[in-house]
Amino acid sequence: MMTILVQVTGQVTGEEAPVAAQDERLTAIAAAAATVLRQTPYHMVRAGDVAAAVRLPGPQGRSAVWLYNEVHNRRVLVALAAAHAWQEFAGRANWSSRGPIESVTAARSAVAAALSVIVTFHRAEHPLMTQVGYGIGDISTAEKRQLAAGSGLHPPDWPDSPSGRVATAAWHGRCDVFSDFLRPVLRDCTESVTYAAESDVSESASRLSDVTFRTCLADRDGPVELVARGLAALWFERDLTRLAGSLPRDLESGETALAAVARRRTDPRAEANASAVVVRILLEAGTLHHRCVREARRTVSLWQNLPAEASGRAAAMTDTAMTDTAHDRQRLSDAASHLGLAAARYGDRRSAAEAWELSRRVAEQGLGHDRSRIARADNNLAALAAETGRGRQAETVITEVLHTRRGLLESQPQDAPSWRRLTLTEHTRTDIARLNGRAIESVQLAAGLLADRRARLGAHADTAEARSILGQTLLSAGHPTVARRHLEETADTRRGRFLPGSYRVQEDLIWLAKAALVLEHPHTVLDLLGGQTAGTDWFRDRVSFRLGYTARRLLALASGELGRADEAAVTLRTDREHLADCPLDADLDPLAADLDRSLAELALIRGEAAAAAAALTRLADAEAEAEAGPPLPAHGWTLVLLGRAANLLGDGRRAAESFGAVADLATAGVDPCHPVILTAYYENAVRCVALGDASQASKLLQPVLNRTLLAHGRPALGEAHPLLAKARALAERLGVYVPSTPGDLDEASLDIDA
């Protein structure tokens, strides 16, 4: 009988030695078992024969007892033999991944190609795999006795290695021989649609490996490609659909239709329409925005080429042809708008602005001043302006859009699309007010938006969105507890409507994390965002790099608050360096400013006040000089941190200037009761107390302590806001009167929806 010599190279010592030695023994047993099973019918194979064929350094002539002490049963023995044969075959097979998988169609083909290699292996090793099929369900007499006695079977400890994983699965009667081969393929294919945790990918690979093994045993004559495609279809419906819902089917249908019309190249208009369908599917799913940008650019290009072709034969145009041309321009304007939306969600604001400007230009010049489409473009451009610190421009534009869309709705009061466009403008108007620091107005607008949508739509995804907007405005207005309640309700609603890794679901978690940070609950931030899709490279690269880096920033701040500031700073600094690879705004990008500000805050937590002050000075100067940059409240937080750093360095003059500059934001339109201004008052009061100026400190605390109801029906700060608690504690130290909150103003009893 032929023996197999396994050469052992290298040395391992310490705790790794037992595991490495066990893995070496399993590898040697696998080689010996494969040799014996290839030559001897299964029921004639003796354990002693396999043991004698094992070659390891040291004494030879091992016994059947030694073998069973290693593998424990025949299930493990035959699985190891199959694994050895597969490794030999895979080393010779001419197969490699086809490169990045960017579509569902390509994903299905890649899985089928990988499975065809496994099916081919089964055909090549048919006698051996038949032997494995006999043994994979074999239960030894000793195991039967244990089961009959009711004691159960306790699996041994196997090393976390290819052989160990095969043995672990075989103990339970599964064939995991192909799992390591399938795992990276399935991961790449799954990520073409949605994110999958490594545990989900491993489970999927294990299941597909076992199903493939049993299918090949049952179907020995079917064409290799046909069997592989059938197994790929099973994975598609069993695993991919479970993770991504109907999106894979919808996308594959759209991709197939687009490929068909593109292949014929006889109807460019049909190709443009098919491409637009793919874009719409991606936008509605709320994932894969990076791919959606590429698809939308293709769609825009296709529609742009149609008017060019039509202009070449303008003299011969019939009325029908002229109608088609007008329709093409409408579709071009719509396609450019969709491109802008995809780019904005991904985070590429420059591409978004260019797309919306194109949409507006087509509506104005090519469609005879189409008021509705012009208003749509202006609405989106106003939102971008507010996000990049051009608040006054945003207010001017959104006021004009609001006037236009109200007029269009008044002309057709029962027109549902007109109402929907108007409510989208109200949404943008609310966001602009919040970003510009007009906290009271933003809460009022958000409450009205929620009431309007609830009356018109009832329980609907758009109503949930309006509740989220209300939560965001309340958080920005200093009421984190009430905001959290609305944000939690929104998250619960949208979690059941959208994919777990989608933009909307992850955005809800990020806003909840922001509320937790305001409430000084860093553990909650880690619970909310730890292990979530938003923190993965997949989400950053495919869905939204802005939302992804925001999640990482919040996690870093929470970790810093929990005493891990050094580690958090290293991680966040790396993220800041990688941010340069993203399509940032031409001027100071607000996301870059947020990361710089958070790095400085971590430096303050670590006690590095001088480094923080230097970084914050550079950031504050850049924000002040930039034509487009962070909104005013964000600049205010930079100044607050700068004042805090200066105070720690003993530079009272500089601290007072910084806090005073925050208070001066009220003259630029920020509410005097905005949390950033109230925080500056409190920090300045702390500085005054340190200088012994109790009188000035008392004056600075008055706006923070004020419990007068404002126009939105609430005091400046929520009862549970940590800033209010700190201000009250300082006031009590100074002997200053602290206004109390009447019972009817308690947050638990207030209903913002009333």
N, C-alpha and C positions, 0 to 999 in steps of 0.2 A: 504493500500500500504506500502511495506517495505521501510524503510528509512535507509540511510547510514550515520553513524557518522564518521567523519574524525577527528582524534585526532591531535591536533597541539602541537608540542613540541618545546622548545627553544624559544628564543626571538631575534628579530632583531630590530635594532634601526637605526636612521639616514636615509640616502638616500636609503638604502637597504630595508627599511620597506615597502614602497609602492609596490615594485616589488615582495617581498616575499609574501605580503598579496594577491596580485593578483594571484600569482602562487598557493597559498593555495586555493583560491576560485575556480580556474580552476580545481584543483585536486578534490575538493568536488563536483563540477558540473559534472565532468567526471564519478565519482562513481554513482551519482544519475541518470544520463542519461543512464548509462549501465543497471542499475536495471530496470528503466521504460521501456526501449526499449526491454529488454528481455521478458517483460510480456505483452506489449501492441503493437498492429499493428501500423506501422509507422504513417499512416494517421489519427489515433485516438489519438496519443500522443499530449497532450496539454502542452504548456510551463509552465502553472501554476502547473501541476502535477510534472514536473521535479523540478521546483523551490521549491515546498513544500517538496520534498524528500531530498533536500540539508541540510546537517547538518554541521554547523560551530559554533565555540564558540560565544556566545551572543544570541540576540533575534532570534527566529525561525519564520517560516511562511513567507518566502520570496515570492515575487510576480513574475508574468511573466515579468513585466517591468524590475525588477531587473535582471532577468536572461538574457534578451535581451541586457541590458546594459553591461553585462559581455561577452556574446558570439557573439552578434550582428546578427547571422543568424543560421539556422539549419545545415548548412554545418559544422560549427565549433562544434556544439553540438554533432552531430553523430560521428565526428572524435575523440572527447574527450572520448566518450563512448567506441569506439573501442580501444583507447589507454589504457583505464583502464582495459578492458578485456584482452588485450595483456599482460599487466604487470602482471596480475594474472596468466595467462597461462605460461609466460616465467619464472616466479618464480618457477613453478612446473616442467617445462620441464627439462629433463635430457639431456642437450646439452652443450658441451664445445668445444672450438677450438681444433684441432688435433695437436697442437704444431707448431713449426716453419714450414713455408711453403717454401720449397726450390726448387719447380719445378712447371711448368705450369700445369702439370697433377694434382698435389696435389692442386693447386689453384682452378682449375675447380671443383674438388671434394669437396673442402671446401665450395665454394659458393653454390653448389648444396645441401650440407648437411644443411647449414644455411637456405636455402630457403625451404627445406623440413619441417623444424620446423614451418615456417610461413604457409605453405600449410596445415599442420596438424592442426594448430590453426584455420584456416578458416573452416576446416571440423568440428572441435569440436564446434565452435561458429557459425555454419551456419545460424541459425535464426537471431542472432544479426547482423552478417556481411551483411546479405541481407537487413536488416533495414538501415544499414550504406550506402549500395549501393543506396538505395532510396534517402537518404538525402544529399549525398556528392555533388550532382548536383543541389540541390534545391535553387532557387533564390526567395527571399521574395518579397512580393508586393512592399514594400518600395524601395527595390533595383531596381525593374523593373521601378518604377517611376523615380528614379534618372537616370537610363540608358536612358530612353525615353526622359528625359529633357536634356540629353547631358552633365550632370554635372560629370559623372563618379563616380566610387566607390573608396573611400580612405580607405585603410586598417588601422585598429587600431594598436596601439603599444602593442606588446605582449612581455612577459618576455623571456629572452634567457634561457629557461629551456625545459625539455622534453614536458611538456604540452604546453608551449608557442610556440615551434617550430611546434607542431602538429596543433595548432590553426592557425598559420601563413600560413601554407600550405593549410589547409582546407578552409581558406578564399578565396584562389585562385582555389578551386575545386580539390586539390590534397590530396591524402592519404599518409601522412608521418609517419604513426604510427610505421612502422618497420625500419625507417631510422637509429635511434640510435643503434639498434641491428645489422644492416647490415654494418654500417660504419667501425668498426674495422676489420671485416672480409674482406671487400673489400680493405681496406688499406693494410692489410697483403698480400692478394692475388695479388694486383697490384704491390707491392714492390718485389714480386718474379720475376718480369720481368723488371720493370722500376720504376722511382720515380714519384709520383703524389702529387701535392700540396693538402693541406687539403681542399681547396675550390673545387677542382676537385673530391675528394673522397666524400665530402658531397653532391655535385650535383648528382654524380652517385648513391649514396645510396638513395637519395630522389626519383630519377627517377625509380629505381628498386623497391622501396617500393610501389610506385603508380601502376606500371605495374603489380606487383605481386598481389596486391589487386584486380585489374580489371580482371586479368586472372583467379583468383580463383572464382570470381563471375560468369564468363562466363563458366568455366569448373568445374562443381561440382562433376563429376564422374571419372575423369581421375586418374590413379594411382599416388599416392603422389610423389614417386621417379621420375616418368616419367615427371610430370609437373615441378618438381624442376629442373631436368636436362635441360628441355627445356628453362626455365627462366635463368638458368646459362649460357646456350649457347647464349642467347640474350645479356646478360651482356658482355660475352666474346667478341662477335662480335661488339656490339654497343659501349662499353666503353673501354675495354682493348685494342682492336685493334686500336682505335682512339688515344690512348696515346702511344702505343708501335709499331704501324705499323704491319708489317708481322712477327715480331719476335715471338710473342706468338704462331702463327700457325706453324712456322718453328720449334720452340723448342718442341712444343707438338708432332709434327710428329716424330721428332728425339727421344724424350723420349718414345713414344709408340713403335717405332721399337726396341729400345734398351731393353725395358721391355719384349717384346715378345721373342726375342732371348735369353735373360737372363733367362726367365722363363723355356724355354725348356731345356737349359743346354746341348744341343747336338752338338753345333758348336761354340767352343770358338773363332775361327777366325772371324766368323760372329758377335759375341758379341763385339770383339775388334774393328771391322770396324764400327759397329753401335755406339759404344762409341766415336770413333774418329769423327763421323759426328756431334754429340752433341757438342764436343769441337770446331769444326770448325764453327758451327753456332754461338756459344758464342763469339769466337774471332772476327768474321766478324762484329758482332753487336757492339763490342766495349764497352759492359757493362758487369756487373756480373762477373768480373774477379776473384773474390774470389771463386765463385762457379766453374768457369772454371778451376781453379787450382785443385779443388777436382776431377772434371770429368777427367781432363788430367792425374792426378795421377792414377786413375782407369784404364785409357786406357793404360798407360805405363805398369802397372802391368799385364794387360791382355796380352800384346805383349811379355813381359818378360817371361811369363809362357809358351808360345807356343814353343820357342826354347828349353826350358827345357824338354818339353814333347817329342819334336822331337829327342833330343839327346838320349833319352831312347830307341828309336827304330832305331838308326842310321844304324845299320847293315842291316836292311831290307829296307832301303830307295831306292826308285826308282828315276829316273831323275826328274820326276814331283815333288816328295816330296822334293828333294834337291832345286828345283826352288822355291817351296813354302817357304822353310826355308829362302832362301835369301830374298824373298819378305817380310817375317815376320821381318827380321832384318832391312830392309829398313823402314818398317812401325814403328818399335820400335824407330829408330833414329829420324824419323819425329815426332812421338808422344812426345818424350822427348824434341824436339825443341819447339813444341807447348806448352808444360808444362812450359818451360822456358819463353816463350813469355808472357803467362798468368800471371806467377808469377812476372815478371818484371813490367808489367803494373799495377798489384795490388800494387807492391812496395816491394815484398819479394825477395830481391836480392840474398840472400844466396840460397834459393830454385831454383831461376833462374840459378845461376851459377852451382849448382849441376846437374840440368837437362841438361844444354848445355854441360857440361863435359861428362855426360852419352851419349848424342847424338854423341859427337865427338869420344868417346871410341868405340861405336858400329860401327861407320863409318870406324874407323881406323883398328880395330881388327876383327870385324865380317863381314865387307864388302870388305875386301881386299884393304884398303886405298882408300876409296871413296873420291876423291878430292873435289867434289862439296859439299858434306855434311860436310866434315871437315872444309871447308872454311865458310860454313854457321855458324857452331858452333863458330869458331874463330871470325867471324865478330861480333856476339852477345857478346862474352866474352870480346872483345876489347872495346865495348861500355860500358859494366859494369865497366871495369878497369878505363876508363876515368871519369865516374861518381863518382868513389870512390877515386879520387886523384892519381891514378897510371897512370899518363899521358904518361910517356916514354914507359912503357910496352904496353899501348894501341896503341901508334904510331908504335911500332915495329910489333905488331901482325897485325894491319890493313894494313900495307905496304905489308906484305906477302899475306894477303887475296886479296888485290888489284891485285897483280902480278898473283895470281892463276886465278882469275876470268877474268882478261883481256886475259889470255892465253886461257881459255875455250871459250870465245866469239870469239877470233880470229880463233879458229878451226872451229867454226860454226857461221859465221857472221850474218846469218839470223835467228838464234835461239832466239825467243822472251824471253823464260825463262832465258837464259844466260844473255841477256841484262838487264832483270829485276833484277837479282841477282847482277850484276855489279852496277846498279844505287843504289841499297840498300847499297852496300859497300861505294859508293861515299857519300851517306847520312851519314853513320856512320863516315866516314873520316871527313866530315864537322863538325859534332857534336864534335868529338874529338879535332879538332883544336879550336873550340869555347871554350870548357871546359878547354883546356890547356892555354887559354889566347892569342892564336895567332889570334887576331881579324882580321887583314888584310887578312891573308890566308883564314880564314873561310868565309869571305865575297866573296872572289874570287871563292872559291869552291862552295859556295851556288849559286852564279850567274851562274856558269857553269852547275850546276845540274838542275837549273830551265830551262835554255836554251835547254839542252839535252832532258828533259822530254817534254817540250812544242813542240819541233820539232818532237818527236817520238809519243806523245800521244795526243797532242792538249788539248782541254778542258777535263780534267780528274781529278779524285780524287787525283791521285798521283802527278799531276801537281800542284794542290792546296797545297798538302803537301810540295812540293819543294818551293813554294812561302812562306809558313810559315817558313821553315828553313831559307830562305833568310831574312825574317823579324827578326827572332831570332838572327841571326849573326849581322845584322845591329844594333840591339838594344845593343848587347854586345859590339859592336865596337864604340858606342858613337853617333849613329844617330837615336834617338828615333822617330823623326817625320816621316822620310821615312820608318822606321821599322813599325810604326803604320799603315801606308797606306797599306803595304803588308799584315800585320796581319789582318787588317779589311777585305781586299778582300778575304783572306783565310777563315775567319770566315763566311762571307756571303755565300761563296760557300759550305762549309761543313755543314752549318746549315740546308741546304735543302737536304743533302744526308744522314745524320746520325740522330739518336735519340737525342732529346734535352739534355737528361741526360747522353749521352755517353762520353767516355774518350776524344775523339777528339774535340767535341764541347766545353766541359768545359776547355780543355787545351788551346784552342784558346782564350777563355775569360781570362784565367789566364795570358797568354802572353800579351794581351792587357792591363791588369791591371798592369803588370810590366812596360810596356811602360809609362802608366799614372803616375806611381810613379816616374819614372826617370824624367818625365816632370814636376813633382811637381803639379799634378792635383789630389789630394786625393778624391775630390767629384766624379771624373770620376771612380775611383776604386770602390767606393760604388755603383755607378750606374751600373757598369759592373757585380759585384759579389754579391751585395745585393740580397737576395732571390733566388740565383742560386743553382742548384743542388749540385755543388761542395762543398758548405758549409754545407751540411746536413750530419747527421750521416749515412743515407742510402748510400750516395756516399762513405763516408770514409770506411764503413764496407764492401761494396759489390763491388765497382768499383776500387778505388785506394786511399789508405790511404795517400800516398805521395802527390798526387795532392790535396786531400781534406785538408790536413793540410797546404799545401802551400797557398791555397785560404784563409784559416782562418788567416794565418800569414799576408798576404797582406792586408786583411780587418783591422786587428789590427793596422798595420802601418799607413794606411790611416786614421783610427779613431784617432790615436795619433796625426797626423798632423793637425787634425781639432779640437784639444783641448780636446779630450776625452782619454787622455793617461792613466789615472788611470783605467778606465773601460776596456780599451783595454788590459792593462797589466794583469789584473785579468783574463780575458778570455783566453789570450794567455798562461798564466802560467798554467791554468787548462788543456789546450790542451797539453802543454809540459809534464804534469804529466801523462796524458792518453796515450801519445806516447809510454810509456814504455810497454804498452800492445801489441804493434805492433811488427811484425818480423823485427827488425832493423838489420843493419850490425853488424858483430862481433866486429869490431873496432869502431872508432868514426864515427857515422852515419852522413852524410852530412845534412840530414833533421833535426836531433837533433841540429846540429851546427847552422843551419839556424834559428831555433826557439830561441836558446840561444842568438844568435847575435841580433835578432829582439827585444828580451826582454831587452837587454842592450841598444839598440837604444831608446826604449820607456823610459827607465830610464833616458837617457840623455835628452829627451824631457821634462820629469817631473822635471829636474833640479837635479837629484840624480847622480852627476858625480862620487862620490866615489864608490857607489854601482855598477855603470856601469863599472868603471875601474877594480874593483875586478873581476866581472864576465867575462869581456873581457880578462883579464890576464889569467884566468883559461882556457878560450876557446882557446886563441892564443897558450898557451903552449901545450894543448892537440892536436891541429891541427899540431903543429910542430913535436910532438913526434910520432904521429900516423903513422903506416905503410900504412894504407889506411884511407882516410878521405875526407874532402872537396877538390875540385880542387883548384889550386893555386890562381885564382882570388878571390874565396870566402875567402881564408885565408887573402888575401890582404885587403878585406873589413873589416875583423875583426881588422886588424892592423890600418886601417884608423880610425875606431871608437875608438880604444884604444888610439891613438894619440890625437884625439879630446877630449876624457875624461881627459887625462893627462894635456892637455893644459888648460882646464877649471879649473883643480885643481892647476894650477900654476907650474906644474912639467915640465918645458921646456925641460930638458934633456931627460926625458922619452918620451915626445912627439916627439922630434927630432929623437930618436932611432926608434920609431914606424914608422914614415913617411919614414925614411931612409930604413927600412927593406922592405917597400912596393916597393920603387924604386929599391931595389936589386932583386926583383922578375924578372926583365928583364934578369938577368944573368941565371935564371932558365928556360927561354924560353918564358916568357910573353912579349908581344909587349911593347916596351918603350912608345908607344902612347896609350896603353890600358886605358880606363877611370879610372880604379882603381889607376893606377900610376899617371895619371894626377890629380886625386882628391887629392892624397897625396901631390903632388907638391903645389897645391893651398892651402891646409890646412897648410902646412909648411910655405908658404908665409904669410898667415895670422898671424901665430905665430911670424915670423920675423918682421912683421910690428908692432906688439904689443911690441916687444923688441927694436924697433927703427932702425932695420937693413933694410933700404929700398933697399940698393944695392943687398943684398942676396935675398930679396923678389922679386925684378925685374928679377933676373936670374931664380928663380923657376917658375915664371909665363910664361917665354918664350915658353916652350913646350906646355903649355895649350893654348896660344894665337896663336900659329903657324897655318897658313892657307894654308901651302904648300900641294899640292896634293900628296897623298901616292899611293902605288901600286894598291890599289883597286879603284882609281879614285876619292877619297874624302879626305878632310882634316881630322885631328885626331878627331875633334868633329863636330857634326852637328851645323848648324847656330842657331837652336832653343834650343840647349842644355843649361839647367840652369847653368851648371858649366862654360860654356864659358861666359855667361852673368855676372856671379859673378866675374870671372877673369878679364873681361874687366872693370867692375866697380872699382875693386881694382887697376888695372893698371892706370886708369884715375886719381885716388886719388894720386897715386905715381908720376904722370906725365910721365909715361912710354908710349912709342909709341905702339899703338894698331893696328895691321894689320887688314885691312878690307877684307871682302869676296867679290871678284869680282862678278858681276851680273851673269856671266855664270857658277858660282859655287853655285848659290842659289839652295837650296834643291827643291824648287817648280818647277825649270826648269830642274833638272837632272832626267834622266830616267835610273834607274839601269839596266833595261832590254835591253838597247840598245847595 
